[in-house]
Amino acid sequence: MRAICRRKRQPQAIATAAVPIAILGLTQIQFPAGTLALEILGCTSFLGLGLLGAAAHHTFAMTFQDDPKLATGAGAAYAAGILMQFATNLIDCGGIVELIILGAATIVIAALSAAPQKAAKSSGDLANPFTEPSHALAKQACWSIALVMILACLFSTLDNVVTFSNAHGTIAVQTWPRLFLAASGLVAGIVFDLAERRYMGLVMLGVTVLSTISILAVEAGADLNLGLVVFYLSSGFFVTFFTATFTQLAPRMHAPALWAGMGRAANNVCAFTTSGVSLALVASGNVALIMIGALMLLVAASVAFVAAGLFRLPQTEQEREHQQRAEEALAAPSIEEQRRAFITDHALTPREVDVLFAVTQDERPLKQIAEELGISMRMVQRHLSSIYQKTDTQTRAGLTKAFPSA
């Protein structure tokens, strides 16, 4: 119990420790001493914000575990963040005002991350017949990471197509299209939660196919605004998808605090390591190579979707209840086992067992039972009286009711 409490306090301690680190970095960034100092302070801020984000994801996962609106909650949280970012940019505040806003937001997130949480479910919990084995969860988690990284490469390519065009003045990307991110994140959460998230994988695959088609179309000469719109709409779906995927997976893992934010971590790592290669590829103007790369990413994503089990439709609540009743019926002892237990528990003799079966089988007279057993009527009555005493019954009807029957 002490170890469990210690594990519960770890995310809260991380969130508390992250606040001064993040605020320190944000404060010093406003007045950098030089390029090197700016980079160091930036890394410090990112470290604090990363720790804070991990704690926030863990709190979200524990709060929304088994909640039918988990994806909606993830989409709403993402939409709220985008809207706050949009409002901050619109106000165009800077200096001390921006620092106060960011510092206050950091403290609020830390406070929310330290809120009481439900206990995480262990992947080895044998009390739940529907808990997946540890190796199955590990396989699903690893393939989910691979899927997020593949999708991050794909969406990074689409982003670079739009960014490169914006840099050359082909299209002008304003601030307002980011509102599409908020809208798509919220819509994604609502759509994903339909039928208990049974079709979340299929919907995300459809979005992936649409994004791939958009890359191919833009590279083939289609309107660049098509890529812009598809990028913003699909990005909201992508963020909500990997957030919901790992926050619903985390409570069943041995280290929920580690896995809750793994989707965001995998996306950031992949975007950081591949964005340069992707941008160089887009800048090269090799249309054929870009198209081939996009199609290869789509194929790889499809394989990862299947391997992660995201096309395997999960059971509905009614199906789970039906399966649980069926398993309970199979696990229940048979009539023969119940009868043997009844005889053993009440220490009935072999002759008493013969009488017991005879008198509980039907309503035949005792005289007929005596004749069939080859004993006297008085002996049948004596055995029956002993049976009544041992089984704490008083009548033949009560004995028949107590003795297990088919």
Secondary structure, DSSP 8 states (H G I E B T S, - for coil): -HHHHHHHHHHHHHHHHHHHHHHHHHHHHTS-SSHHHHHHHHHHHHHHHHHHHHHHHHHHHHHHTT-TTHHHHHHHHHHHHHHHHHHHHHHT--HHHHHHHHHHHHHHHHHHHTS-------TT-TT-TT---HHHHHHHHHHHHHHHHHHHHHHHHHHHHHHHHHHTTSS---SGGGHHHHHHHHHHHHHHTTTTTTTHHHHHHHHHHHHHHHHHHHHTT--HHHHHHHHHHHHHHHHHHHHHHHHHHGGGSS-HHHHTTHHHHHHHHHHHHHHHHHHHHHHHT-HHHHHHHHHHHHHHHHHHHHHTTTTS----HHHHHHHHHHHHHHHS--HHHHHHHHHHHTT--HHHHHHHHHHHHS---HHHHHHHHTS-HHHHHHHHHHHHHHHT--SHHHHHHHS---
